[in-house]
Amino acid sequence: MDLRKYSIKGVVACLLLALVPLSTAPAGATSTVAPPFTNYYDTHQGIRLLGNPLTNLVTVNGYPAQYFEKGRIENHQTDLTSPDWKFMYGRLTAELIERNAQGSVNNTSMTYADLKVAMQPQNRQNPPQNYTGGVVAQGEGVFVPFDSYLRAAPGYLVPRYFWNYINRQDLFPGGWLHDVGLPMTQAYPVRTTKNGVERTIVTQAFERSVLTYDLLNPLEWQIERGNIGSDMVKILNLSEISTGSIEIPAANALVTVPVHILARVGEPGEQVTARLTWQDGTRLNFPITVLRGEDGKGLVIGNMGWGAHPQPPTPPTQPASLEIYNHNNVLLAQQPVVVLNQNEPSAQSINLYWVVQRDAVTVTPLATTILRTEAVATAALNELLWGPLTTTNFGYYTALPTPQEVLAYPGRQSDWGPRVTLNSLEIVNGVATADFSKEMKAYGGGSTRVYLITRQITLTLQQFPGIKQVQISIEGDLNALQP
């Protein structure tokens, strides 16, 4: 076989002088395939097609995904148009080229920037004579136009051995165009050294993979997929994804908007973005500043809602993903939830009382939606303790101690948590006694502050029939809330 016929007229010939074998999994790679992909990985030669997993489950463009040595697999079940298209390989080759990535391809002396040069239009082959579209056999290969609809256009010749490989139904059930993508360069010979011996192999870049052909490999492994997943993880520093967690809401919890968030992620003082993505594509982005938690590490506490949006979306009840990203758009933590539509019978509207910012002694109601419950008074107080939306244009704030105040309070003890919580609510003969955790002491005193705290709690409780009088205690002490 004359490998020279597949070169790109010298464009990359000078770039490929010292190729090395494909690398093994990098240190720190996880050994767990995420649950959405486990069965697919096991039944489609996952170790061959994808290699070892490098990250935990992440989100890419709104889709659950996971990076492996040889690629990124994505779960597109939400917009499924074919049973074979539930999972899709990410367009990593194209993405790395578009980024002008300077990292090497498969630990070689060639970079993705070099591939960008190789895929320039002038290096594409004109279609065969009388060609009208689709793919067509030509010589020892198959001509494929560089067009996602396979319309008549210049393109690339895919050698027969690569063409037969990408058309294997056992490996690529979604079809070559869906699972591998269009060729992005011609096939060309390169030099590589394996076990101390230099030899020639052929490589060709596709949108979702870089393929190599080595005649001296065992028959089943003569064609291999390059480690472009490893390259992307390195370039994006995805190996540095935080092991942070979202404590509230719990996994698969039924929630309403506003959504309460307590997460151990990020670095104190940095700005992160909480993102709620409904299954139907509705998305809510919410900026939050990371606090310094009790342990000195990053802590996110917020009340995530639509703010002053004049007509907030009201998608139907459905699964959603809550994610937190840092300023580099790296996923720090995520949690699956189910978001309840506010008009469902299992939702109910209540009033919460907030201090009006323009008048520091006025408390006014604002309606919000919560899960329907018989213990509605308790639910209302718990809702009140989360405060108004973290960012809002309504001009409301709370006199109850915020997490920032609790964490910075000079008198805090080592056993204090990051926020005020409700210990209990007892209602006897029309008298409601609300007992709060010790973090309530971070209010710091002052007659106006005590008055406003009392008014917020009292008015929130007195909206419910049967509550005529309200008492407030801290850790059982009815006299703890003093000016």
Summary of the structure (lengths in Angstrom):
residues: 483
radius of gyration: 29.5
end to end distance: 91.1
largest distance: 95.3
contacts: 1502
relative contact order: 0.09
helix: 22%
strand: 34%
